[in-house]
Amino acid sequence: MTTIASALQAVRSRIALAATAAGRPVASIQLLAVSKTFPADAVRQAYTAGQRAFGESYVQEAVGKVEVLNDLPLRWHFIGPIQSNKTRPIAENFAWVHSLDRARIADRLSAGRPSNLPDLQVCLQVNVSGESSKSGVAPEDLPALARHVRTLPRLKLRGLMAIPEPTDDPVKQRLAFVHLRQILEQLNAAGFHLDTLSMGMSDDFEAAIAEGATIVRVGSAIFGEREKA
């Protein structure tokens, strides 16, 4: 068994334990393997170990992997900040976008999505920690953005994503995830019918699962630590 395969097995075991502790079916939680900065061969090893969904943050790097690995039935998720001049390759190459936080970007993704592809599945990134350096729409501005996205063709609004301020405190971890879940519940009460909470990473996904995460984004626990720039 390769290192990546054994790491994937360990992560899946952690997800199963967290799901059981939360009284949730394991099948209600999707593992997104965050392969940004890692080579296409690492993605291929993860595929061989049964992984199908992969997350990328850098457009040029990601498109190169998509092309090299087009022989595999992979689902590509874009999870990084979105620049206006990069919306077309994102719209053309990804099945999901987790990091939508501006109406103008939504408009460009909608316009750039090829009509022969299924609707682009999107999550709105929410700045739940209020960090000035963090991407994401402020919670109070979220309903207006959600209403706008819902009107656009070739986009399907699925849910919310957040990257809370890192902390080793399990209580603080859960508070951020509680906040995002409550925001989603408020939107659903207003008629949005959202089903996706993309939250939790290598160090805190158990807390996210306890609060309802449906997608956990795990990179270093699968592929190893990234090299420091």
N, C-alpha and C positions, 0 to 999 in steps of 0.2 A: 504494500500500500504506500502511495506517495505521501509526502508531508502534507500536501494540500488535501488529499483525500482523507487522511486521518484527522486533519484540522476541521474539515467539513463535518465529519462524523461527530467530533466533539461538540461543535456548535449546534448541530441538530439535536444532540442529547440535551444540551442546555435549554434549547427551545422547548423540547418535550417536557422537561422537568418544570420549567416556568409555566407552561400551559396547564399542566396538571395541577400545580399549586394554585393557579388562578381559576380552576374549574372550567377551563376552555378546551375545546377540541384542538389538537395539534394542527389539524388541517386548516384551521381558521387563520393561521399565521404563515405568511410567505417569507422565505429567506431570500433577501437580495444580496448577492455577493458583490461587494464593492471592489471592482478590479482596476480602478483608476491608478495610474502609474506603474501597474504591473503588465508584463508582456503578454502577447496573445497566447503564448505557450502555456502560461499559468491559467488562462481562461479555459484552454483546451483540456488541461488536467482536471480542472473543476468540473467541466462538462462530463468527462469520463467517469467522474465520481458521482454523477447524477444531478449536478446543478444546472439549471436552465436560465435563470434570471440574473442579469449582471448590471451593475450600476457604474456609470462613468460621469466625470465632471469636466473633462477638458475635450472640447469638440474635435479638434484636429486629431488628437491621439485616439479618441473613441472611433471616429470614422475610419481610421486606418485599421483598427481591430475588426470593425464590422466587415470591412472588405476582405481581410485576411481569413476571417472565420465564417464566411458566408456559406460554407458547406455544412454548417451546424445549425440546427433549429433553436437559436438562442432568442431570448427576449431582452432587449436592451432598454434600460431606464436611464434617463438623464437626470442627475441629482445636483448638479452644480449651478452656480450663478449663470444667468443667461444674458449675453450681450446681444444688442439689437442686430448686429451684423452676423450673428451666428444662428439666427432662428431658422433659416432655411435648411441647413444641414441637419439640425436637430429634428425639424419636422419631417425630414425625408428618411431619417435613419433610425429613429427611436419609436418604440411602442408606447412608452410612458415618459412623462415629464413630471418630476416631483417639486420643482423649484420655481414655479410660476408665481410672481408677486407683483406684476404690473399689467395694467390693461393694454398698454401699447405692445408689450411682448406677447400677450395673448392674441392680439389682432394679427401680429406677424406670424405667429405659429399657425393660426387658422388659415391665413392666406397661403402659407408655404406647404401645408399638408397636401400631398398628392391625392387626387380624388380616387385613385385605384387602391389606396391603402385604407384599412379600417380607421375609424376615428382615433385621434391621438388621445390617450388616457392621461388626464392631468390632475395633479394635486396642487393646491395653493400653499406656498410656504408662509408660515406664520412666525413672526418674531415674538415668541412667548416670553423671552427673558428680557426684552426691552433693551438689548445691547445695541448701541449706535453703530458698531462695526459689523453687525450681523445682518445678512440679507433677510428679507421676509416682510410681508405686509403687517402693519400694526393691527391688533385684534379689532379695534374700533372701525378700521377701514375695510375689513374683510367682507362684510355683507355686500357692499357695493361692488367689489371686485367679483365676488361669486355670481352676483346677478348678471354682470356684464359677460363673464365667461360662459354662462349658461346660454346666452343668446347666439354664440358664435358657431358657425358650421365647422365640421370636421374636428371639433374638440369635444371630449366627453369629460365633464367635471366629476371626479371620483371621490375626492376627499382632501385631507390636509396633511401637511408635512411640517416638522419642526426640528431644529438642531438647538436644543437648549444649552445654556451655559454649562460647561463641564463641571462636574462635582463628584466627589467620592462619597458624599452623604446620601444613602439610599432614600431617606425621607425627602430631601430636596430634589432628587431625581424624580421621584414619583409625583411631587407637586407640579413640576413642569408638564408632565404627561397628563395629569389630571386636568390641568388647564386646557390643554389642546383637546382632550376628549370632551370637555364641557362645551368648548366653542363649537365643535362638530355637532354635539347634541342640540345646541341652540339653532344652528343652521338647519338641521333636520326638522326641528319643531316649526321652522318657518317654511318648510316644504321643499328642501333641497334634495333629500333622499341620497345622502352621501354614505359610502360604505367602506372608506379606506382611511386608516390612520397610519401614516408612514412615520414611525418614530422609534428610536432606540438604535444604538450602535454597539460595537464590541464590548464596551465597558458598562453599558447600562440597559441592554435590551431586556433583561429579566424584569426590571422595573416597568419598562414600557409595555411588556406583555401583560403584566398585572393590571395595567390601566387601559387595556384594549387595543394595543397595536395590532394591525393586520399585516403590516410589512415592517420587517426589521432590516436595517442596512448594516451589514457586517463586512468589514474589510480586513483589518489587521489580524483578527482572530482566525481568519482563513488563510490569507496570503502572507502574513508576517508583517513586521513593522516596515513602514516606508522610509526610504532614505531621507535624511534631513537635507533641505536645500542649502 
